[in-house]
Structures are given as structure tokens and as C-alpha cells.
Amino acid sequence: MKSRLGFTLLELLVVLVILGLLASLVGPQVLRQLAGSKTKTAQLQIRELSTALDLYRLEVGRYPTTSEGLDALLNAPANTRGWNGPYLTKRAIPKDPWGNDYHYRSPGQYDGFDLFSLGADNREGGTGEDQDVVSWE
């Protein structure tokens, strides 16, 4: 009696078809979750930067000006009293999840400061992954 080792071509094709169907059903869901996670990461980073800016304001008495920018969280601006930084634990200003700089202005249009990312397309507006992520909402 001959022992049977391995799989037949038909069995391998059936397995490949099943794997292809699973990938076509699950793949888009996974990609959708990955896109949403970048937006959530940007929201968390904006929250962290906002907390550092609030601490800066408590110690210095004002938010950094637009010209000083977020760099004031790491290096004391000239003629600034009360600066006790750096205010970021990683000692670096993070880029948004799409590799762009965060936009900062003070005084802000919506609050004491406005901090935002323009999303994946790096343009105002947009939907999905291209939507703006802002500190004032």
C-alpha cells in the first residue's frame, strides 16, 4: 500500500481560494482601522502639546507667540522670565502622523492658541484621513 504524502493540486487551490476570499473581506476593514488610527494619534499628540502649552502659560504667564512657535516648549525664548522647560518629555516636537509639522498660532482664532494638523493631504478641509485635526473641538 502506497502512503500518501503532501497535498493534491486541487486541495492547494481550494485553500488559496479560501485565503483570497478572507483577504478580500478582512483587508478593507483593516486598512480602514489603520487610517482612523492616524487621526487618533494626531488627536493624542495635539492633546499632549496642548498640555505642555498650558504648563508653559502657567509658568511664563502667556502662551508662546506664533513667531516663537512650538520651539518655545524646548528652548527658552529670548527675554522670557519664568521659563522652566523643556516642557516635552521626548525633547522633540513631534510631526503629525503623516510627516507634516503641526500648525500653531497664538493668539488663536478659537482659543488662547490654535494647534492643528491639516491631515493626510496637508490642505485645509477634507474628509476621512484628509480631515483637519484641531485643538479647539
Backbone as ProteinMPNN parsed JSONL, in Angstrom:
{"seq_chain_A": "MKSRLGFTLLELLVVLVILGLLASLVGPQVLRQLAGSKTKTAQLQIRELSTALDLYRLEVGRYPTTSEGLDALLNAPANTRGWNGPYLTKRAIPKDPWGNDYHYRSPGQYDGFDLFSLGADNREGGTGEDQDVVSWE", "coords_chain_A": {"N_chain_A": [[0.837, -1.173, 0.0], [0.572, 2.139, -0.845], [1.823, 5.026, 0.724], [0.373, 8.181, 1.322], [1.744, 11.258, 0.749], [1.811, 14.749, 1.332], [-0.145, 17.307, -0.404], [-2.802, 17.426, -2.792], [-3.002, 19.082, -5.978], [-5.513, 20.206, -6.369], [-6.485, 20.433, -3.724], [-4.712, 22.344, -2.716], [-5.386, 24.553, -4.342], [-8.028, 25.033, -3.513], [-7.595, 25.859, -0.87], [-6.112, 28.203, -1.355], [-8.048, 29.75, -2.676], [-9.907, 30.098, -0.615], [-8.316, 31.553, 1.218], [-7.887, 33.848, -0.329], [-10.514, 34.866, -0.516], [-11.002, 35.442, 2.198], [-9.032, 37.428, 2.627], [-9.966, 39.413, 0.909], [-12.276, 40.172, 2.186], [-11.537, 40.896, 4.807], [-9.32, 42.598, 4.526], [-9.999, 45.359, 3.579], [-11.309, 46.283, 5.897], [-9.289, 46.248, 7.825], [-7.498, 48.138, 6.731], [-9.1, 50.423, 6.865], [-9.27, 50.747, 9.625], [-6.589, 51.301, 10.193], [-6.251, 53.803, 8.962], [-7.965, 55.377, 10.524], [-6.587, 55.21, 12.911], [-4.386, 56.861, 12.59], [-5.521, 59.398, 12.639], [-6.474, 59.397, 15.26], [-4.042, 59.24, 16.601], [-2.953, 61.735, 15.928], [-4.798, 63.372, 17.298], [-4.192, 62.661, 19.961], [-1.51, 63.521, 20.113], [-1.862, 66.273, 19.735], [-3.305, 66.849, 22.035], [-1.34, 66.282, 23.971], [0.623, 68.215, 23.3], [-0.923, 70.498, 23.763], [-1.291, 70.377, 26.522], [1.353, 70.759, 27.356], [1.688, 73.367, 26.398], [-0.158, 74.715, 28.015], [1.063, 74.385, 30.519], [3.404, 75.836, 30.066], [2.246, 78.392, 29.798], [1.292, 78.75, 32.418], [3.687, 79.0, 33.839], [5.168, 81.004, 32.521], [3.344, 82.985, 31.98], [2.037, 83.569, 29.688], [1.062, 82.31, 26.446], [3.353, 80.845, 24.047], [4.35, 83.053, 21.435], [3.235, 83.257, 17.994], [5.451, 83.582, 16.356], [7.504, 82.605, 18.008], [6.702, 80.01, 18.27], [6.206, 76.403, 18.551], [8.693, 75.63, 19.302], [9.383, 77.013, 21.546], [8.653, 75.426, 23.635], [10.734, 73.753, 24.037], [13.123, 75.221, 24.045], [14.187, 78.094, 25.745], [12.695, 81.13, 24.911], [14.165, 84.291, 23.944], [14.561, 86.786, 26.438], [12.554, 85.835, 28.182], [10.877, 85.343, 31.123], [10.62, 83.102, 33.868], [10.545, 80.727, 32.518], [10.694, 77.28, 32.614], [11.46, 74.957, 31.334], [12.646, 72.062, 29.513], [9.353, 71.452, 28.172], [8.348, 69.226, 27.007], [8.471, 65.724, 27.202], [9.931, 64.038, 25.494], [11.708, 65.709, 24.385], [11.563, 66.71, 21.821], [9.799, 68.113, 19.119], [6.979, 66.635, 17.955], [6.193, 65.365, 14.685], [3.183, 65.366, 12.723], [1.117, 62.389, 12.241], [1.299, 61.982, 9.498], [3.674, 62.972, 8.72], [3.992, 65.718, 8.585], [4.529, 69.116, 9.788], [3.012, 70.344, 12.804], [0.576, 72.944, 12.921], [0.666, 76.111, 14.427], [-0.713, 78.845, 16.152], [-0.755, 81.878, 17.942], [-1.973, 84.769, 19.404], [-4.856, 82.673, 19.331], [-7.455, 81.974, 16.928], [-9.643, 80.641, 17.835], [-9.186, 80.092, 20.5], [-6.887, 80.565, 23.267], [-4.692, 79.702, 21.946], [-4.212, 78.198, 18.753], [-3.891, 75.007, 17.573], [-3.113, 72.674, 15.173], [-3.46, 69.993, 12.745], [-3.329, 69.427, 9.272], [-4.144, 67.061, 8.195], [-3.913, 64.107, 6.06], [-3.682, 65.073, 3.424], [-2.535, 67.53, 3.768], [-3.855, 69.952, 3.419], [-6.338, 72.477, 3.955], [-9.538, 71.549, 5.302], [-11.418, 68.71, 4.092], [-12.178, 65.171, 4.189], [-12.472, 62.064, 5.978], [-9.332, 60.55, 6.132], [-8.105, 62.831, 5.282], [-9.129, 64.903, 6.721], [-9.012, 67.831, 8.862], [-7.317, 67.964, 11.979], [-7.914, 69.309, 15.032], [-7.242, 71.537, 17.839], [-9.289, 72.877, 19.123], [-11.752, 71.652, 19.177]], "CA_chain_A": [[0.0, 0.0, 0.0], [1.34, 3.352, -1.025], [1.411, 6.089, 1.657], [0.108, 9.436, 0.621], [2.448, 12.376, 1.346], [1.544, 16.03, 0.691], [-1.49, 17.686, -0.817], [-3.019, 17.438, -4.235], [-3.112, 20.411, -6.56], [-6.884, 20.665, -6.12], [-6.577, 20.851, -2.317], [-3.977, 23.608, -2.589], [-6.175, 25.598, -4.986], [-9.17, 25.334, -2.64], [-7.067, 26.644, 0.256], [-5.764, 29.523, -1.869], [-9.303, 30.474, -2.935], [-10.448, 30.487, 0.703], [-7.468, 32.64, 1.735], [-8.165, 35.042, -1.134], [-11.813, 35.403, -0.078], [-10.825, 36.053, 3.525], [-8.26, 38.665, 2.471], [-10.792, 40.446, 0.277], [-13.28, 40.617, 3.162], [-10.913, 41.466, 6.002], [-8.341, 43.629, 4.159], [-10.504, 46.735, 3.643], [-11.617, 46.643, 7.287], [-8.012, 46.529, 8.495], [-6.99, 49.408, 6.203], [-9.953, 51.49, 7.403], [-8.861, 50.942, 11.015], [-5.274, 51.946, 10.193], [-6.448, 55.218, 8.633], [-8.542, 56.006, 11.709], [-5.614, 55.269, 13.992], [-3.526, 58.038, 12.386], [-6.277, 60.547, 13.134], [-6.463, 59.31, 16.731], [-2.685, 59.589, 17.03], [-2.842, 63.196, 15.829], [-5.571, 63.939, 18.407], [-3.418, 62.462, 21.191], [-0.341, 64.398, 20.09], [-2.338, 67.646, 19.944], [-3.634, 66.949, 23.461], [-0.075, 66.348, 24.703], [1.209, 69.531, 23.051], [-1.775, 71.488, 24.423], [-0.962, 70.315, 27.95], [2.659, 71.416, 27.505], [1.47, 74.803, 26.199], [-0.818, 75.226, 29.22], [2.086, 74.46, 31.562], [4.229, 76.98, 29.682], [1.495, 79.607, 30.148], [1.261, 78.878, 33.878], [4.992, 79.415, 34.352], [5.657, 82.219, 31.864], [2.298, 83.995, 32.044], [1.44, 83.719, 28.359], [1.426, 81.254, 25.504], [4.373, 81.305, 23.095], [3.8, 83.756, 20.275], [3.307, 82.495, 16.747], [6.83, 83.621, 15.857], [8.306, 81.701, 18.843], [6.236, 78.683, 17.87], [6.299, 75.283, 19.483], [10.082, 75.51, 19.75], [9.468, 77.606, 22.885], [8.452, 74.36, 24.616], [12.013, 73.065, 24.211], [14.199, 76.186, 24.263], [13.665, 79.351, 26.281], [12.791, 82.286, 24.028], [14.932, 85.414, 24.495], [13.87, 87.706, 27.349], [11.379, 85.192, 28.771], [11.082, 85.077, 32.549], [9.797, 82.047, 34.423], [10.607, 79.516, 31.705], [11.256, 76.193, 33.408], [11.315, 73.792, 30.465], [11.716, 71.815, 28.42], [8.019, 71.042, 28.576], [8.024, 67.958, 26.348], [9.313, 64.678, 27.772], [10.829, 63.459, 24.494], [12.614, 66.778, 23.971], [11.452, 66.906, 20.378], [8.438, 68.436, 18.696], [6.609, 65.567, 17.024], [5.488, 65.632, 13.429], [1.905, 64.665, 12.733], [1.295, 61.018, 11.738], [1.53, 61.976, 8.056], [5.01, 63.506, 8.492], [3.974, 67.177, 8.434], [4.595, 69.881, 11.032], [1.759, 70.879, 13.336], [0.418, 74.383, 12.738], [0.435, 76.754, 15.715], [-0.803, 80.31, 16.14], [-1.144, 82.476, 19.207], [-3.26, 84.332, 19.935], [-5.612, 81.848, 18.404], [-8.743, 82.428, 16.424], [-10.687, 79.931, 18.569], [-8.819, 79.96, 21.904], [-5.629, 81.252, 23.526], [-3.814, 79.257, 20.86], [-4.773, 77.227, 17.826], [-2.919, 73.98, 17.221], [-3.848, 71.776, 14.285], [-2.847, 69.271, 11.634], [-4.195, 69.501, 8.102], [-4.478, 65.721, 7.735], [-3.039, 63.421, 5.109], [-3.457, 65.869, 2.213], [-1.869, 68.763, 4.191], [-4.646, 71.088, 2.941], [-7.498, 72.727, 4.819], [-10.76, 70.822, 4.98], [-11.244, 67.312, 3.741], [-12.923, 64.168, 4.93], [-11.713, 60.836, 6.212], [-7.955, 60.759, 6.565], [-7.699, 64.175, 4.865], [-9.757, 65.917, 7.569], [-8.157, 68.551, 9.796], [-7.399, 67.574, 13.39], [-7.721, 70.62, 15.65], [-7.243, 71.572, 19.301], [-10.413, 73.616, 19.694], [-13.005, 70.886, 19.149]], "C_chain_A": [[0.89, 1.247, 0.0], [0.882, 4.397, -0.01], [1.323, 7.408, 0.901], [0.794, 10.577, 1.364], [2.093, 13.644, 0.581], [0.092, 16.213, 0.3], [-1.602, 17.618, -2.33], [-3.123, 18.888, -4.703], [-4.495, 21.001, -6.29], [-7.056, 21.158, -4.685], [-5.86, 22.189, -2.099], [-4.755, 24.766, -3.21], [-7.379, 25.999, -4.137], [-8.71, 26.198, -1.461], [-6.72, 28.062, -0.2], [-7.008, 30.358, -2.165], [-9.913, 30.946, -1.622], [-9.64, 31.63, 1.293], [-7.705, 33.937, 0.969], [-9.483, 35.686, -0.744], [-11.71, 36.077, 1.282], [-10.079, 37.385, 3.432], [-9.1, 39.773, 1.861], [-11.878, 40.968, 1.214], [-12.657, 41.371, 4.325], [-9.99, 42.635, 5.665], [-8.861, 45.048, 4.224], [-10.83, 47.196, 5.065], [-10.34, 47.01, 8.044], [-7.458, 47.869, 8.025], [-7.799, 50.587, 6.729], [-9.564, 51.795, 8.856], [-7.505, 51.63, 11.096], [-5.395, 53.433, 9.899], [-7.004, 55.956, 9.834], [-7.542, 56.138, 12.834], [-4.663, 56.451, 13.822], [-4.228, 59.3, 12.884], [-6.292, 60.554, 14.66], [-5.088, 59.654, 17.293], [-2.485, 61.096, 16.989], [-3.611, 63.87, 16.963], [-4.815, 63.814, 19.718], [-2.203, 63.375, 21.238], [-0.748, 65.851, 20.321], [-2.696, 67.851, 21.41], [-2.368, 67.076, 24.307], [0.589, 67.719, 24.529], [0.398, 70.633, 23.735], [-1.503, 71.529, 25.924], [0.375, 71.004, 28.214], [2.522, 72.928, 27.337], [0.781, 75.431, 27.412], [0.171, 75.354, 30.38], [3.026, 75.634, 31.301], [3.541, 78.281, 30.101], [1.443, 79.816, 31.655], [2.579, 79.422, 34.421], [5.468, 80.746, 33.777], [4.626, 83.344, 31.919], [1.61, 84.255, 30.723], [1.806, 82.496, 27.542], [2.561, 81.763, 24.625], [3.71, 82.026, 21.929], [3.923, 82.874, 19.04], [4.74, 82.464, 16.226], [7.76, 82.73, 16.698], [7.956, 80.247, 18.528], [6.383, 77.637, 18.954], [7.711, 75.057, 19.983], [10.268, 76.089, 21.147], [9.225, 76.571, 23.977], [9.754, 73.623, 24.917], [13.151, 74.002, 24.579], [13.599, 77.505, 24.724], [13.807, 80.468, 25.261], [13.564, 83.415, 24.719], [14.019, 86.294, 25.351], [12.573, 87.129, 27.909], [11.705, 84.843, 30.219], [10.135, 83.968, 32.989], [9.823, 80.753, 33.63], [11.315, 78.434, 32.5], [11.19, 74.882, 32.623], [12.551, 72.945, 30.415], [10.41, 71.191, 28.913], [7.553, 69.759, 27.885], [8.994, 66.887, 26.831], [10.3, 64.099, 26.765], [11.817, 64.476, 23.943], [12.694, 66.937, 22.462], [9.995, 67.215, 20.06], [8.037, 67.401, 17.659], [6.021, 66.113, 15.725], [4.146, 64.928, 13.526], [2.092, 63.279, 12.103], [1.544, 60.913, 10.237], [2.868, 62.619, 7.703], [5.085, 65.005, 8.303], [4.108, 67.848, 9.798], [3.186, 70.263, 11.486], [1.748, 72.386, 13.137], [0.02, 74.995, 14.074], [0.29, 78.25, 15.493], [-1.342, 80.773, 17.493], [-0.951, 83.98, 19.101], [-4.06, 83.61, 18.867], [-6.92, 82.484, 17.98], [-9.882, 81.819, 17.249], [-10.428, 79.874, 20.072], [-7.546, 80.781, 22.133], [-4.568, 80.888, 22.504], [-4.606, 78.305, 19.986], [-3.648, 76.281, 17.419], [-3.653, 72.964, 16.36], [-2.942, 71.109, 13.263], [-3.833, 69.321, 10.477], [-4.503, 68.124, 7.504], [-3.52, 65.206, 6.674], [-2.723, 64.262, 3.874], [-2.736, 67.183, 2.486], [-2.519, 70.004, 3.576], [-5.849, 71.26, 3.848], [-8.719, 71.963, 4.329], [-10.472, 69.357, 4.711], [-12.096, 66.404, 4.606], [-12.055, 62.934, 5.09], [-10.327, 61.158, 6.728], [-7.442, 62.152, 6.195], [-8.269, 65.266, 5.769], [-8.745, 66.577, 8.498], [-8.391, 68.023, 11.197], [-7.0, 68.818, 14.176], [-7.795, 70.537, 17.174], [-8.499, 72.162, 19.904], [-11.731, 72.863, 19.635], [-12.973, 69.776, 20.141]], "O_chain_A": [[1.84, 1.353, 0.775], [-0.318, 4.641, 0.115], [2.091, 7.689, -0.018], [0.45, 10.84, 2.517], [2.068, 13.646, -0.65], [-0.774, 15.401, 0.623], [-0.609, 17.74, -3.048], [-3.311, 19.8, -3.898], [-4.611, 22.195, -6.011], [-7.698, 22.182, -4.453], [-6.356, 23.056, -1.378], [-4.775, 25.859, -2.645], [-7.711, 27.182, -4.054], [-9.381, 27.167, -1.105], [-7.013, 29.023, 0.511], [-7.007, 31.565, -1.922], [-10.386, 32.079, -1.531], [-10.216, 32.584, 1.817], [-7.721, 35.013, 1.566], [-9.573, 36.91, -0.65], [-12.264, 37.156, 1.492], [-10.457, 38.357, 4.086], [-8.972, 40.937, 2.241], [-12.349, 42.093, 1.047], [-13.2, 42.38, 4.774], [-9.89, 43.577, 6.451], [-8.232, 45.889, 4.866], [-10.646, 48.368, 5.397], [-10.321, 47.972, 8.812], [-6.992, 48.659, 8.846], [-7.235, 51.644, 7.009], [-9.533, 52.955, 9.266], [-7.289, 52.46, 11.98], [-4.709, 54.243, 10.523], [-6.554, 57.062, 10.136], [-7.626, 57.071, 13.632], [-4.178, 56.991, 14.816], [-3.595, 60.171, 13.481], [-6.139, 61.607, 15.278], [-4.985, 60.288, 18.343], [-1.91, 61.673, 17.912], [-3.125, 64.845, 17.535], [-4.792, 64.756, 20.509], [-1.894, 63.943, 22.285], [-0.054, 66.583, 21.027], [-2.421, 68.911, 21.971], [-2.318, 67.873, 25.244], [1.061, 68.31, 25.499], [0.973, 71.6, 24.235], [-1.487, 72.604, 26.525], [0.511, 71.748, 29.185], [3.17, 73.69, 28.055], [1.102, 76.557, 27.793], [0.119, 76.323, 31.137], [3.399, 76.348, 32.232], [4.17, 79.163, 30.686], [1.54, 80.951, 32.121], [2.583, 80.218, 35.361], [6.106, 81.53, 34.48], [4.988, 84.521, 31.907], [0.696, 85.076, 30.647], [2.721, 81.747, 27.882], [2.724, 82.972, 24.466], [2.625, 81.642, 21.493], [4.632, 81.868, 19.049], [5.195, 81.441, 15.714], [8.707, 82.157, 16.158], [8.823, 79.373, 18.523], [6.648, 77.946, 20.115], [7.911, 74.366, 20.983], [11.199, 75.708, 21.858], [9.558, 76.816, 25.136], [9.863, 72.945, 25.939], [14.045, 73.627, 25.337], [12.614, 77.976, 24.156], [14.912, 80.735, 24.789], [13.605, 83.478, 25.947], [12.854, 86.511, 25.018], [11.599, 87.859, 28.09], [12.677, 84.142, 30.503], [8.991, 83.9, 32.54], [9.188, 79.775, 34.027], [12.417, 78.65, 33.003], [10.9, 73.826, 33.187], [13.441, 73.124, 31.246], [10.375, 70.499, 29.931], [6.459, 69.269, 28.168], [10.203, 67.114, 26.867], [11.403, 63.707, 27.147], [12.67, 64.135, 23.123], [13.745, 67.254, 21.904], [9.079, 66.648, 20.657], [8.669, 67.29, 16.608], [5.429, 67.192, 15.695], [3.983, 64.0, 14.318], [3.129, 63.023, 11.489], [1.96, 59.86, 9.754], [3.175, 62.798, 6.524], [6.128, 65.524, 7.904], [3.838, 67.236, 10.832], [2.29, 70.476, 10.669], [2.797, 73.029, 13.18], [-0.85, 74.473, 14.771], [1.06, 78.855, 14.748], [-2.232, 80.166, 18.089], [0.137, 84.429, 18.74], [-3.955, 83.896, 17.674], [-7.413, 83.417, 18.613], [-10.959, 82.406, 17.352], [-11.356, 79.632, 20.844], [-7.171, 81.597, 21.291], [-3.658, 81.67, 22.231], [-5.564, 77.68, 20.442], [-2.585, 76.716, 16.974], [-4.696, 72.447, 16.761], [-1.843, 71.572, 12.959], [-5.044, 69.263, 10.688], [-5.068, 68.04, 6.414], [-2.464, 65.787, 6.425], [-1.62, 64.177, 3.335], [-2.36, 67.884, 1.547], [-1.84, 70.978, 3.252], [-6.326, 70.294, 4.444], [-8.915, 71.756, 3.132], [-9.412, 68.84, 5.064], [-12.657, 66.821, 5.619], [-11.034, 62.783, 4.419], [-10.17, 61.95, 7.657], [-6.439, 62.602, 6.748], [-7.928, 66.437, 5.604], [-7.745, 65.966, 8.876], [-9.514, 67.677, 11.564], [-5.891, 69.329, 14.018], [-8.343, 69.584, 17.728], [-8.755, 71.966, 21.092], [-12.756, 73.422, 20.026], [-13.942, 69.025, 20.258]]}, "name": "protein", "num_of_chains": 1, "seq": "MKSRLGFTLLELLVVLVILGLLASLVGPQVLRQLAGSKTKTAQLQIRELSTALDLYRLEVGRYPTTSEGLDALLNAPANTRGWNGPYLTKRAIPKDPWGNDYHYRSPGQYDGFDLFSLGADNREGGTGEDQDVVSWE"}
